Amino acid sequence: MYFFKPISDEVRLSQIIFNKHKKTMKLILGSIFACLAAILQAAGFLPGIGFFLSPLATAPILLCSCFPFHLE
């Protein structure tokens, strides 16, 4: 199954680097990703260009899901 495959080296490296940050930096990074997703989702109200920017709202959510956000 797909869920039992090991993750790639790039994702593992980014998780190791992310875990070296302090709790405050992890919360700030998570809030930046959330704000970016909200802004891109709200871009759908703009005629023309917003139609193409709105599907990009899932990109920060996908990036954020690669990082382990467990705060000790």
Secondary structure, 3 states (H helix, E strand, C coil): CHHHCCCCHHHHHHHHHHHCCCHHHHHHHHHHHHHHHHHHHHHHHCCCHHHHHHHHHHHHHHHHHCCCCCCC
